[in-house]
Every structure is written in C-alpha cells, then in structure tokens.
Amino acid sequence: MAKVELTPVRPWDDFFPGAERFAKPDVRDLAKWNNRVVSNLLYYQTNYLALAIVVFLIVGFLNPLGMFTAMAVVSGVFLASVWAGENKAAINNFKRQNPAAFVFAVMVASYMLMSLLGSVMVFMTAITLPLALIFAHASFRLRNMKNKLENKMEGAGLKRSPMGILLEALGQQEENLQKIQTFLEGKLKE
C-alpha cells in the first residue's frame, strides 16, 4: 500500500482559468456529476485546503470562541459517524447504499448540535462557506487529462492522499474502486 502524500498545489491558471474550463454539470446524470466532483476533490485537494484555511482563519479571527465550538462539534460528529459506520452494520449498510444521504445526515447532525450551542452563524460561515465554494468549483470545473490520470492512480491504490482517505471514509470511493476492479478482472480474463 502506498504512503499518504499531500498532492502538490496546482497553479492558479490551472485551478481557476477562464470560463472555457468550466461548464454546468449535467444534473440529470448524477453519477457523472458525482464522478466529476470526486475527481476534482482529489486533484485540487491542496488548493481547496488553502481556500478553506483562508476562510477559516478570517472567521476564526472574528469569533474565536464560536470557531472553537464549531470545530469541536463538527469533528465530534464526523468521528462518531465514521466510528458508527465501521462498527455498526446497519449504519455501514446505509452508508454504502446512500453515500450522499449519509453525508447529509452528518451535516444535519452537526447543524442541530450547533444550534443547541448557539454558534450557528459561525458554523454557517466558517464551515459551510468553504464547503460551498469547494463544491461549486468541483462541480463546475471540467477535468483535464492530468486530473484523470492522477485519479486513476489514487483509485488503483498507487497513491494515497488525505482527500482520498476522507472520501473513502464517507463511502464515495467504493464505486470507483469497483469499476477499476471490474476492468482489471476483465483484462485478466482476456
């Protein structure tokens, strides 16, 4: 198994070029849209991390106590969901069958706890704003050949990255791995 490596920062002209490299996703083909998002999350993960840190620091500077509360709640809910997904069969089956619903449930649970603790606006700004920006970029950014090649290497297990591990924990990588496994099995039979 490959060691975990952070991907390099992609150049600004690759990350955010003109309108020719962006297109509206096909909302009728959710599998293709999901594949585009996952691919871009893996390829631009370091750029997304930098974007999230900048927004995070700005909001944290403006409201440090609310930021600490938001970080603790989101981290706790995420860790609890990963633990439950690994140790409880019913939750693991739900995560495999409905990965998007599982992620949504984690987000809703985080929001509910944040509303009880009174830091909803900090949560909405510091956590949701970077996620919304990242999701929008990953949805609209078209993939290039380097992007596709890097993702195949990650999916085949030749490279490991923090985003790949996170997506795997959320159940988003299994479909890609199954496709690669089916492809390799087909080639071996030939």
Backbone as CSV, one residue per row, in Angstrom:
resi,resn,N_x,N_y,N_z,CA_x,CA_y,CA_z,C_x,C_y,C_z
1,MET,0.846,-1.179,0.000,0.000,0.000,0.000,0.886,1.234,0.000
2,ALA,0.490,2.244,-0.747,1.272,3.470,-0.879,1.122,4.330,0.369
3,LYS,2.153,5.133,0.641,2.084,6.030,1.785,1.213,7.228,1.436
4,VAL,0.706,7.885,2.467,-0.182,9.028,2.272,0.660,10.256,1.932
5,GLU,0.310,10.902,0.824,1.014,12.092,0.370,0.010,13.186,0.045
6,LEU,0.362,14.410,0.416,-0.439,15.558,0.039,-0.115,15.907,-1.406
7,THR,-1.124,16.130,-2.211,-0.878,16.464,-3.611,-0.269,17.858,-3.713
8,PRO,0.451,18.138,-4.788,1.046,19.471,-4.925,-0.025,20.533,-5.152
9,VAL,0.311,21.766,-4.806,-0.587,22.886,-5.074,-0.636,23.073,-6.587
10,ARG,-1.827,23.075,-7.122,-1.989,23.264,-8.566,-1.852,24.753,-8.886
11,PRO,-1.241,25.100,-10.020,-1.066,26.511,-10.365,-2.411,27.224,-10.502
12,TRP,-2.402,28.521,-10.222,-3.633,29.313,-10.257,-4.303,29.231,-11.626
13,ASP,-3.527,29.273,-12.724,-4.133,29.232,-14.058,-4.752,27.869,-14.366
14,ASP,-4.346,26.822,-13.658,-4.987,25.508,-13.795,-6.216,25.425,-12.885
15,PHE,-6.104,26.007,-11.698,-7.194,25.949,-10.715,-8.359,26.849,-11.102
16,PHE,-8.066,28.021,-11.565,-9.122,28.978,-11.870,-8.828,29.732,-13.160
17,PRO,-8.864,29.029,-14.298,-8.653,29.722,-15.574,-9.944,30.394,-16.037
18,GLY,-9.956,30.809,-17.271,-11.134,31.454,-17.841,-12.330,30.514,-17.921
19,ALA,-13.411,31.029,-18.439,-14.677,30.295,-18.492,-14.623,29.051,-19.368
20,GLU,-13.604,28.913,-20.233,-13.549,27.759,-21.133,-13.337,26.443,-20.407
21,ARG,-12.837,26.449,-19.175,-12.610,25.211,-18.435,-13.700,24.947,-17.392
22,PHE,-14.770,25.698,-17.447,-15.889,25.499,-16.539,-17.141,25.239,-17.352
23,ALA,-17.986,24.345,-16.854,-19.256,24.066,-17.519,-20.262,23.604,-16.478
24,LYS,-21.507,23.869,-16.764,-22.581,23.455,-15.872,-22.659,21.926,-15.864
25,PRO,-22.741,21.317,-14.666,-22.839,19.853,-14.628,-24.202,19.378,-15.126
26,ASP,-24.219,18.173,-15.644,-25.458,17.566,-16.112,-26.207,17.017,-14.894
27,VAL,-27.218,17.747,-14.436,-27.934,17.352,-13.226,-28.817,16.118,-13.458
28,ARG,-29.020,15.738,-14.718,-29.808,14.531,-14.998,-28.977,13.266,-14.851
29,ASP,-27.654,13.394,-14.938,-26.752,12.256,-14.798,-25.940,12.433,-13.512
30,LEU,-26.538,12.014,-12.392,-25.910,12.226,-11.084,-24.612,11.452,-10.922
31,ALA,-24.493,10.292,-11.550,-23.255,9.510,-11.446,-22.091,10.260,-12.099
32,LYS,-22.335,10.850,-13.249,-21.292,11.605,-13.944,-20.914,12.855,-13.149
33,TRP,-21.906,13.530,-12.583,-21.660,14.722,-11.773,-20.850,14.339,-10.535
34,ASN,-21.247,13.249,-9.874,-20.521,12.779,-8.692,-19.075,12.440,-9.048
35,ASN,-18.879,11.808,-10.195,-17.536,11.456,-10.631,-16.685,12.714,-10.858
36,ARG,-17.283,13.742,-11.448,-16.562,14.998,-11.665,-16.165,15.631,-10.336
37,VAL,-17.101,15.659,-9.389,-16.824,16.256,-8.073,-15.719,15.486,-7.362
38,VAL,-15.824,14.165,-7.316,-14.809,13.347,-6.634,-13.444,13.522,-7.298
39,SER,-13.421,13.527,-8.616,-12.158,13.700,-9.337,-11.511,15.039,-9.018
40,ASN,-12.313,16.097,-9.040,-11.767,17.419,-8.740,-11.359,17.547,-7.274
41,LEU,-12.110,16.923,-6.371,-11.722,16.957,-4.957,-10.359,16.298,-4.758
42,LEU,-10.121,15.207,-5.453,-8.830,14.530,-5.333,-7.705,15.337,-5.985
43,TYR,-7.964,15.896,-7.151,-6.910,16.569,-7.906,-6.527,17.923,-7.302
44,TYR,-7.529,18.706,-6.887,-7.277,20.056,-6.372,-7.310,20.120,-4.845
45,GLN,-7.125,19.007,-4.161,-7.312,18.981,-2.716,-6.448,19.970,-1.958
46,THR,-5.218,20.194,-2.373,-4.350,21.138,-1.670,-4.829,22.575,-1.894
47,ASN,-5.285,22.883,-3.091,-5.853,24.206,-3.352,-7.111,24.421,-2.515
48,TYR,-7.942,23.395,-2.429,-9.157,23.503,-1.622,-8.818,23.671,-0.140
49,LEU,-7.797,22.976,0.308,-7.360,23.112,1.692,-6.904,24.540,1.971
50,ALA,-6.142,25.119,1.057,-5.682,26.507,1.228,-6.869,27.468,1.254
51,LEU,-7.840,27.269,0.370,-9.032,28.102,0.342,-9.799,28.003,1.657
52,ALA,-9.979,26.786,2.145,-10.710,26.582,3.402,-9.967,27.212,4.575
53,ILE,-8.655,27.104,4.601,-7.867,27.684,5.701,-7.996,29.201,5.713
54,VAL,-7.951,29.826,4.548,-8.084,31.282,4.481,-9.435,31.728,5.038
55,VAL,-10.513,31.106,4.582,-11.847,31.466,5.078,-11.955,31.146,6.568
56,PHE,-11.447,30.001,6.951,-11.472,29.556,8.342,-10.761,30.565,9.258
57,LEU,-9.580,31.019,8.848,-8.819,31.970,9.652,-9.509,33.325,9.761
58,ILE,-10.092,33.765,8.674,-10.812,35.046,8.712,-11.964,34.978,9.703
59,VAL,-12.769,33.931,9.609,-13.905,33.787,10.520,-13.428,33.529,11.949
60,GLY,-12.388,32.721,12.102,-11.849,32.447,13.433,-11.308,33.680,14.111
61,PHE,-10.723,34.566,13.342,-10.229,35.822,13.896,-11.383,36.696,14.371
62,LEU,-12.495,36.651,13.656,-13.648,37.475,14.004,-14.435,36.928,15.201
63,ASN,-14.441,35.589,15.397,-15.194,34.983,16.502,-14.481,33.716,16.969
64,PRO,-13.437,33.852,17.811,-12.634,32.680,18.194,-13.400,31.631,19.022
65,LEU,-14.235,32.051,19.966,-14.959,31.079,20.794,-15.968,30.291,19.954
66,GLY,-16.696,30.979,19.115,-17.644,30.301,18.233,-16.941,29.348,17.284
67,MET,-15.761,29.731,16.827,-14.995,28.878,15.922,-14.544,27.606,16.627
68,PHE,-14.075,27.731,17.851,-13.647,26.550,18.610,-14.825,25.609,18.836
69,THR,-15.967,26.162,19.192,-17.168,25.343,19.402,-17.550,24.628,18.104
70,ALA,-17.531,25.343,16.999,-17.880,24.743,15.703,-16.923,23.623,15.345
71,MET,-15.629,23.846,15.546,-14.637,22.808,15.234,-14.852,21.570,16.088
72,ALA,-15.112,21.755,17.370,-15.300,20.624,18.271,-16.534,19.815,17.897
73,VAL,-17.630,20.497,17.603,-18.878,19.798,17.268,-18.750,19.039,15.951
74,VAL,-18.256,19.702,14.918,-18.143,19.055,13.604,-17.172,17.879,13.673
75,SER,-16.052,18.064,14.352,-15.085,16.966,14.489,-15.695,15.794,15.245
76,GLY,-16.395,16.088,16.317,-17.022,15.020,17.104,-18.068,14.250,16.324
77,VAL,-18.923,14.967,15.616,-19.970,14.303,14.825,-19.348,13.484,13.699
78,PHE,-18.334,14.030,13.025,-17.685,13.295,11.939,-17.016,12.026,12.465
79,LEU,-16.253,12.152,13.552,-15.585,10.973,14.113,-16.592,9.928,14.592
80,ALA,-17.677,10.387,15.199,-18.713,9.453,15.652,-19.375,8.751,14.468
81,SER,-19.589,9.478,13.368,-20.220,8.848,12.198,-19.286,7.840,11.542
82,VAL,-18.003,8.149,11.491,-17.043,7.198,10.923,-16.959,5.959,11.803
83,TRP,-16.879,6.160,13.120,-16.821,5.027,14.054,-18.088,4.172,13.925
84,ALA,-19.253,4.824,13.901,-20.511,4.079,13.788,-20.594,3.349,12.457
85,GLY,-20.114,3.979,11.387,-20.118,3.341,10.075,-19.231,2.109,10.017
86,GLU,-18.173,2.103,10.810,-17.261,0.959,10.834,-17.725,-0.142,11.781
87,ASN,-18.413,0.224,12.852,-18.731,-0.737,13.916,-20.197,-1.150,13.999
88,LYS,-21.067,-0.475,13.322,-22.495,-0.816,13.345,-22.922,-1.228,11.940
89,ALA,-23.365,-2.442,11.805,-23.690,-2.998,10.481,-24.794,-2.210,9.784
90,ALA,-25.828,-1.822,10.513,-26.939,-1.106,9.891,-26.483,0.240,9.329
91,ILE,-25.650,0.941,10.071,-25.158,2.237,9.609,-24.190,2.048,8.445
92,ASN,-23.371,1.019,8.503,-22.438,0.726,7.414,-23.200,0.420,6.126
93,ASN,-24.272,-0.368,6.218,-25.092,-0.675,5.035,-25.751,0.582,4.482
94,PHE,-26.274,1.428,5.383,-26.896,2.686,4.949,-25.861,3.564,4.241
95,LYS,-24.648,3.637,4.785,-23.586,4.464,4.192,-23.227,3.960,2.801
96,ARG,-23.163,2.651,2.621,-22.834,2.090,1.306,-23.947,2.292,0.291
97,GLN,-25.190,2.139,0.736,-26.315,2.245,-0.188,-26.686,3.694,-0.499
98,ASN,-26.465,4.599,0.450,-26.854,6.005,0.292,-25.726,6.931,0.744
99,PRO,-24.610,6.990,0.015,-23.490,7.806,0.495,-23.822,9.288,0.620
100,ALA,-24.585,9.826,-0.322,-24.934,11.247,-0.248,-25.857,11.519,0.935
101,ALA,-26.805,10.628,1.173,-27.708,10.795,2.322,-26.944,10.685,3.636
102,PHE,-25.929,9.827,3.674,-25.116,9.686,4.882,-24.363,10.980,5.172
103,VAL,-23.757,11.571,4.153,-23.040,12.839,4.332,-24.019,13.928,4.755
104,PHE,-25.193,13.962,4.142,-26.213,14.941,4.506,-26.634,14.763,5.965
105,ALA,-26.805,13.521,6.412,-27.189,13.261,7.805,-26.105,13.742,8.768
106,VAL,-24.853,13.556,8.418,-23.750,14.053,9.254,-23.814,15.575,9.338
107,MET,-24.072,16.221,8.213,-24.152,17.685,8.202,-25.343,18.182,9.019
108,VAL,-26.478,17.511,8.906,-27.665,17.907,9.668,-27.424,17.713,11.171
109,ALA,-26.800,16.614,11.548,-26.500,16.384,12.968,-25.569,17.469,13.508
110,SER,-24.576,17.847,12.716,-23.672,18.927,13.128,-24.442,20.229,13.303
111,TYR,-25.311,20.522,12.351,-26.099,21.753,12.420,-27.001,21.774,13.651
112,MET,-27.637,20.648,13.949,-28.532,20.586,15.113,-27.762,20.844,16.410
113,LEU,-26.612,20.231,16.542,-25.806,20.469,17.749,-25.317,21.911,17.807
114,MET,-24.959,22.466,16.675,-24.514,23.865,16.654,-25.636,24.799,17.072
115,SER,-26.866,24.508,16.646,-27.988,25.370,17.023,-28.252,25.292,18.523
116,LEU,-28.037,24.122,19.126,-28.194,23.995,20.571,-27.134,24.793,21.327
117,LEU,-25.946,24.896,20.765,-24.852,25.597,21.426,-24.782,27.079,21.049
118,GLY,-25.634,27.507,20.130,-25.731,28.926,19.811,-24.677,29.477,18.883
119,SER,-23.979,28.654,18.151,-22.945,29.145,17.239,-23.275,28.829,15.784
120,VAL,-24.524,28.918,15.445,-24.956,28.545,14.094,-24.332,29.453,13.041
121,MET,-24.284,30.749,13.268,-23.757,31.662,12.258,-22.266,31.430,12.029
122,VAL,-21.531,31.123,13.085,-20.115,30.821,12.918,-19.980,29.539,12.111
123,PHE,-20.784,28.541,12.427,-20.776,27.290,11.673,-21.093,27.536,10.208
124,MET,-22.147,28.301,9.975,-22.575,28.554,8.603,-21.494,29.279,7.812
125,THR,-20.817,30.198,8.452,-19.807,30.968,7.746,-18.487,30.206,7.619
126,ALA,-17.984,29.696,8.732,-16.635,29.100,8.750,-16.579,27.707,8.144
127,ILE,-17.629,26.959,8.259,-17.626,25.588,7.768,-18.341,25.490,6.422
128,THR,-19.527,26.047,6.345,-20.344,25.888,5.152,-19.846,26.722,3.973
129,LEU,-19.365,27.934,4.216,-18.893,28.767,3.116,-17.731,28.116,2.356
130,PRO,-16.663,27.646,3.031,-15.615,26.957,2.268,-16.126,25.694,1.573
131,LEU,-16.990,24.939,2.255,-17.538,23.734,1.622,-18.361,24.080,0.386
132,ALA,-19.142,25.150,0.475,-19.950,25.565,-0.678,-19.059,26.025,-1.831
133,LEU,-18.007,26.786,-1.519,-17.082,27.233,-2.559,-16.366,26.044,-3.205
134,ILE,-15.931,25.110,-2.381,-15.234,23.929,-2.888,-16.172,23.079,-3.740
135,PHE,-17.402,22.849,-3.249,-18.358,22.040,-4.004,-18.709,22.713,-5.333
136,ALA,-18.877,24.039,-5.314,-19.193,24.749,-6.555,-18.046,24.611,-7.556
137,HIS,-16.821,24.808,-7.099,-15.672,24.680,-8.009,-15.567,23.251,-8.540
138,ALA,-15.682,22.266,-7.636,-15.562,20.862,-8.042,-16.690,20.456,-8.990
139,SER,-17.854,21.068,-8.859,-18.984,20.740,-9.736,-18.834,21.348,-11.122
140,PHE,-18.335,22.573,-11.181,-18.289,23.283,-12.450,-16.967,23.131,-13.193
141,ARG,-15.891,22.773,-12.525,-14.572,22.675,-13.158,-14.501,21.397,-13.983
142,LEU,-14.211,21.540,-15.270,-14.042,20.384,-16.134,-12.705,19.719,-15.833
143,ARG,-12.654,18.416,-15.992,-11.414,17.685,-15.736,-10.513,17.736,-16.960
144,ASN,-9.206,17.632,-16.707,-8.247,17.535,-17.804,-7.570,16.170,-17.721
145,MET,-6.670,15.905,-18.638,-6.020,14.584,-18.684,-5.178,14.304,-17.443
146,LYS,-4.450,15.325,-16.944,-3.649,15.129,-15.730,-4.555,14.771,-14.553
147,ASN,-5.706,15.432,-14.486,-6.674,15.167,-13.425,-7.132,13.710,-13.487
148,LYS,-7.494,13.254,-14.656,-7.987,11.881,-14.811,-6.901,10.857,-14.485
149,LEU,-5.673,11.114,-14.911,-4.569,10.198,-14.639,-4.280,10.109,-13.138
150,GLU,-4.221,11.248,-12.471,-3.967,11.261,-11.022,-5.059,10.486,-10.280
151,ASN,-6.298,10.646,-10.713,-7.408,9.973,-10.042,-7.381,8.464,-10.261
152,LYS,-6.959,8.027,-11.437,-6.830,6.587,-11.689,-5.761,5.991,-10.783
153,MET,-4.656,6.719,-10.607,-3.584,6.236,-9.730,-4.072,6.155,-8.285
154,GLU,-4.843,7.148,-7.850,-5.390,7.148,-6.482,-6.374,5.994,-6.327
155,GLY,-7.254,5.814,-7.316,-8.254,4.756,-7.251,-7.656,3.367,-7.271
156,ALA,-6.544,3.198,-7.973,-5.894,1.889,-8.062,-5.039,1.588,-6.838
157,GLY,-4.870,2.579,-5.955,-4.083,2.364,-4.747,-2.603,2.641,-4.926
158,LEU,-2.209,3.189,-6.075,-0.803,3.510,-6.301,-0.388,4.766,-5.538
159,LYS,-1.352,5.633,-5.263,-1.120,6.840,-4.479,-2.214,6.928,-3.425
160,ARG,-1.886,7.517,-2.291,-2.873,7.759,-1.239,-2.772,9.220,-0.844
161,SER,-3.901,9.858,-0.635,-3.909,11.260,-0.244,-4.927,11.453,0.869
162,PRO,-4.809,12.542,1.616,-5.786,12.796,2.682,-7.225,12.872,2.175
163,MET,-7.439,13.516,1.017,-8.799,13.612,0.470,-9.302,12.238,0.058
164,GLY,-8.426,11.402,-0.485,-8.827,10.038,-0.844,-9.269,9.246,0.379
165,ILE,-8.555,9.414,1.473,-8.914,8.730,2.719,-10.245,9.257,3.240
166,LEU,-10.448,10.580,3.189,-11.702,11.181,3.638,-12.875,10.706,2.784
167,LEU,-12.702,10.709,1.468,-13.772,10.254,0.579,-14.072,8.773,0.782
168,GLU,-13.041,7.999,1.045,-13.231,6.577,1.323,-14.024,6.381,2.615
169,ALA,-13.722,7.190,3.635,-14.449,7.106,4.903,-15.910,7.491,4.733
170,LEU,-16.184,8.390,3.793,-17.557,8.809,3.528,-18.269,7.903,2.524
171,GLY,-17.559,6.889,2.026,-18.177,5.935,1.111,-18.248,6.413,-0.318
172,GLN,-17.449,7.397,-0.704,-17.502,7.946,-2.053,-16.523,7.285,-3.008
173,GLN,-15.576,6.512,-2.534,-14.565,5.917,-3.396,-14.922,4.501,-3.829
174,GLU,-15.829,3.856,-3.143,-16.109,2.445,-3.400,-16.536,2.186,-4.835
175,GLU,-17.360,3.066,-5.402,-17.842,2.872,-6.770,-16.676,2.906,-7.753
176,ASN,-15.762,3.851,-7.573,-14.593,3.936,-8.465,-13.720,2.704,-8.323
177,LEU,-13.521,2.230,-7.113,-12.702,1.044,-6.900,-13.350,-0.187,-7.524
178,GLN,-14.671,-0.289,-7.441,-15.361,-1.421,-8.034,-15.220,-1.384,-9.561
179,LYS,-15.288,-0.183,-10.164,-15.125,-0.062,-11.613,-13.724,-0.497,-12.031
180,ILE,-12.720,-0.059,-11.286,-11.339,-0.422,-11.609,-11.138,-1.920,-11.442
181,GLN,-11.690,-2.481,-10.363,-11.552,-3.917,-10.119,-12.220,-4.712,-11.237
182,THR,-13.407,-4.304,-11.669,-14.105,-4.978,-12.758,-13.301,-4.879,-14.057
183,PHE,-12.749,-3.709,-14.327,-11.937,-3.513,-15.523,-10.710,-4.424,-15.496
184,LEU,-9.999,-4.464,-14.364,-8.803,-5.297,-14.256,-9.140,-6.782,-14.365
185,GLU,-10.243,-7.216,-13.744,-10.660,-8.611,-13.844,-10.984,-8.977,-15.291
186,GLY,-11.625,-8.055,-16.011,-11.946,-8.288,-17.415,-10.684,-8.427,-18.256
187,LYS,-9.676,-7.607,-17.989,-8.416,-7.673,-18.720,-7.647,-8.946,-18.410
188,LEU,-7.728,-9.410,-17.162,-7.039,-10.638,-16.784,-7.665,-11.878,-17.446
189,LYS,-8.974,-11.831,-17.652,-9.661,-12.966,-18.292,-9.354,-13.036,-19.773
190,GLU,-9.018,-11.894,-20.391,-8.727,-11.859,-21.838,-7.440,-12.471,-22.186
